[in-house]
Amino acid sequence: MSYSPGSIRLRPALKALLHSGVVACPTEAVWGLSCDPYNERAVDRLLALKNRPPSKGLILVAASQHQFDFLLSGVSSQASDTLAASWPGPITWVVPHHGRVPSWVSGGHDTVAVRVSNHPVVSALCMAWGGPLVSTSANPAGARPAREAFQVRRYFGDLLDCLLPGSVGNSVRTTIIRNLMTGQILRN
């Protein structure tokens, strides 16, 4: 199955995103839920679907490091090199956001988690969208993340606005999360 930013397969997802929708799509290891990070109504819907507390914050996923320029403009060249060496791929970095992302994404923290995906579906969706999207595992809080589309349907039924076709990548676990400023591993 081929995806490109202009793919007809992405149109229903893009339409859903434009209308405060929540979209399910495969990622490197598990199915994810995505929405427009700047649409509070969409983020509220996503958090309600997962029964996830807003204070936890959410990950932003992008198609390229360039889509995070607005967040990364102040990082050192060494930190930028670290990001470039690890992306695209299944590593999420926590970076300062300097008020450039809404509190409903950051969970009120002064940092935000960001990842550049190497999965063709979510990457094409971000490219077609023109910027980062929220990305969180497709499961209710406390349940196992979905690795198959049927599990996403079982968890959420008709509550999702779009489920993109595809399958998860070859990663056997969710992404590692590290703090870019300290190197500390927050989730292994």
Secondary structure, DSSP 8 states (H G I E B T S, - for coil): ----TT-GGGHHHHHHHHTT--EEEE-SSSEEEE--TT-HHHHHHHHHHHT--GGG--EEEESSGGGGHHHHTTS-HHHHHHHHHH-SSSEEEEEE-TT-S-HHHHTT-SEEEEEE---HHHHHHHHHHTS-EEEEESS-TTS---SSHHHHHHHHGGGSSEE------S-SS--EEEETTT--EEE-
